[in-house]
Amino acid sequence: MFKKVFPMLIALAIFLTACGPQGTPTLAPAEVEGTAVSSAWTMVAMTQLAIPTATPIPPTETPSPTPLPTFTALASPTLSAPLLPPTATQAPAGQDNCLKPLNVGEAGPQSQVRFENQTEGTVVLSLTLSTNAFGQCGALSYNLAKNEKRVLSLPKGVYFAWAWITYSNGDTGNASGSVNNRPGDDHQFKVLIKKETITVP
């Protein structure tokens, strides 16, 4: 009877062994190490991604001192009122009321005066009348182009003449002189504006 049962037990054992759960395969030590290192690096990378990025604090503006204004001389003045002569040549003390536009209508008789620009530049001409026989004084101004000759009707009296000259190359200069429009003169006379002087020939 044993001879009959034994083959059946062997077959059953083989069958159970074949159908039973398979054993877990084992990894080589090198593979275990590689897997551990890879997992560690993945965890490090994920930790770094989870850290919030630091936003840089903007720098605080330090106020800088306000620069002082600079003053630059103008090459050519634009006049909205008559140009008065420099302070050193203005009317003497007590006659400051003459530093104003001249009231031509109340300044008495006039005569023709021809101004000739001989400076090779453009001219801003200022004529300041000292108090004349009609008690009037003040200033007049005119613009003269290069080589321009202009006839002006001026009240009688003594004028201080001053010219601001601007040359084509940007250089500037000035000229000055005296013009006496005498009460007894009824003829037209000329005044020459030169590089440094204003003269009656």
C-alpha positions in Angstrom: 0.0 0.0 0.0 2.9 2.3 0.7 4.1 1.7 -2.8 0.8 3.0 -4.1 0.6 6.1 -1.8 4.3 7.2 -2.1 4.1 8.2 -5.8 1.0 10.1 -5.2 2.7 12.0 -2.3 5.6 12.8 -4.5 3.3 14.1 -7.3 1.3 16.1 -4.8 4.5 17.6 -3.4 5.7 18.6 -6.8 2.3 20.0 -7.6 2.2 22.0 -4.4 5.7 23.2 -4.9 4.9 24.3 -8.5 1.7 26.1 -7.6 2.8 27.6 -4.3 4.0 31.2 -3.9 7.4 32.0 -5.4 10.2 33.2 -3.2 11.2 36.9 -3.2 14.3 37.3 -5.4 17.2 38.9 -3.7 19.2 41.9 -5.0 22.9 42.1 -5.3 24.5 44.5 -2.8 25.6 46.9 -5.6 22.0 47.2 -6.8 20.8 47.8 -3.2 23.4 50.6 -2.8 22.4 52.3 -6.2 18.8 52.2 -5.3 19.5 53.8 -1.9 21.7 56.6 -3.3 19.1 57.3 -6.0 16.3 57.5 -3.4 18.4 59.8 -1.3 19.1 62.2 -4.1 15.4 62.3 -5.1 14.5 63.2 -1.5 17.2 66.0 -1.4 15.9 67.4 -4.7 12.3 67.3 -3.5 13.3 69.0 -0.2 15.1 71.8 -2.1 12.0 72.4 -4.3 9.8 72.6 -1.2 12.0 75.4 0.3 10.4 78.8 -0.6 12.6 81.1 -2.6 13.9 84.2 -0.8 12.7 87.4 -2.4 15.5 90.0 -2.3 14.7 93.1 -0.3 14.9 96.2 -2.6 17.6 98.6 -1.6 16.5 101.7 0.4 17.0 104.8 -1.6 19.4 107.2 0.2 18.5 110.8 -0.6 21.3 112.6 -2.3 22.0 116.2 -1.6 20.3 118.6 -4.1 22.9 120.2 -6.3 23.1 123.9 -6.2 21.9 125.8 -9.3 24.5 126.8 -11.9 24.3 130.0 -13.7 25.4 130.1 -17.4 25.7 133.3 -19.3 23.4 133.5 -22.2 24.9 133.9 -25.7 22.2 136.2 -27.0 19.6 137.9 -24.7 16.0 137.9 -25.7 14.5 141.2 -24.7 11.0 141.9 -23.8 11.8 145.3 -22.3 14.4 147.8 -23.3 18.0 146.7 -22.6 19.5 149.0 -20.0 23.2 149.7 -19.8 25.5 148.0 -17.2 25.2 149.3 -13.6 28.4 151.2 -13.7 27.1 153.4 -16.5 23.5 153.9 -15.3 22.1 157.2 -14.3 23.7 158.9 -11.3 22.2 158.4 -7.8 18.9 160.3 -7.5 18.0 159.7 -11.2 16.9 156.0 -10.9 13.5 157.0 -12.3 15.3 157.0 -15.7 15.8 153.3 -15.6 12.5 152.6 -17.4 11.1 152.5 -21.0 11.2 155.9 -22.6 7.9 157.6 -23.2 8.6 158.8 -26.7 5.3 160.6 -27.0 6.1 163.0 -24.2 9.8 163.4 -24.8 9.5 166.4 -27.2 10.7 167.0 -30.8 12.4 164.2 -32.6 14.9 164.0 -35.4 16.1 161.2 -37.7 19.3 159.3 -36.8 20.7 156.5 -39.0 22.4 153.6 -37.1 24.9 151.5 -39.2 25.9 148.1 -37.9 29.5 147.6 -38.9 30.3 144.8 -36.4 30.0 141.8 -38.8 27.5 140.4 -36.3 23.9 140.9 -35.1 23.3 143.7 -32.6 20.9 144.3 -29.8 21.1 148.1 -29.4 20.1 149.9 -26.2 19.7 153.7 -26.1 19.2 155.3 -22.7 18.2 159.0 -22.7 19.3 161.2 -19.9 16.6 163.7 -18.7 16.1 166.1 -21.6 14.5 169.5 -21.8 11.0 168.0 -21.6 11.9 166.2 -18.3 11.7 162.8 -19.9 14.3 160.0 -19.7 14.3 156.2 -20.2 15.5 153.5 -22.5 14.8 152.2 -26.0 16.1 149.0 -27.6 16.3 147.7 -31.2 17.7 144.6 -33.0 19.9 145.2 -36.0 20.9 142.5 -38.5 24.5 142.1 -39.8 25.4 145.2 -41.9 21.9 146.7 -41.4 21.4 150.4 -41.6 18.3 151.7 -39.8 16.9 155.2 -39.5 15.3 155.9 -36.1 13.2 158.9 -35.0 14.6 159.8 -31.6 13.6 162.6 -29.2 16.2 165.2 -28.6 18.7 164.7 -25.9 21.9 162.9 -24.9 21.9 159.1 -25.1 24.1 156.4 -23.7 24.4 153.8 -26.4 25.3 150.2 -25.7 25.3 147.2 -28.1 25.4 143.4 -27.4 27.0 141.8 -30.5 26.6 138.1 -31.5 28.9 136.8 -34.3 28.1 134.0 -36.7 30.7 131.7 -35.0 28.9 132.1 -31.6 31.3 134.6 -30.2 29.9 137.7 -28.4 31.1 141.2 -27.6 29.8 144.6 -26.8 30.3 148.2 -27.8 29.4 151.5 -26.2 29.4 155.2 -26.7 27.5 158.5 -26.5 25.0 160.0 -29.0 23.9 163.6 -28.7 20.8 164.4 -30.6 21.1 168.2 -30.2 17.9 170.4 -30.1 19.3 172.7 -32.8 20.1 169.9 -35.3 17.4 169.3 -37.9 19.4 167.2 -40.3 19.7 163.4 -40.3 23.1 162.2 -38.9 24.6 158.7 -38.7 25.9 156.7 -35.8 28.4 153.9 -36.4 28.3 150.7 -34.3 31.7 149.1 -34.4 33.2 146.1 -32.6 34.0 148.0 -29.5 32.7 151.6 -29.9 29.6 153.5 -31.0 30.6 156.8 -32.5 29.1 159.8 -34.4 31.6 160.5 -37.2 
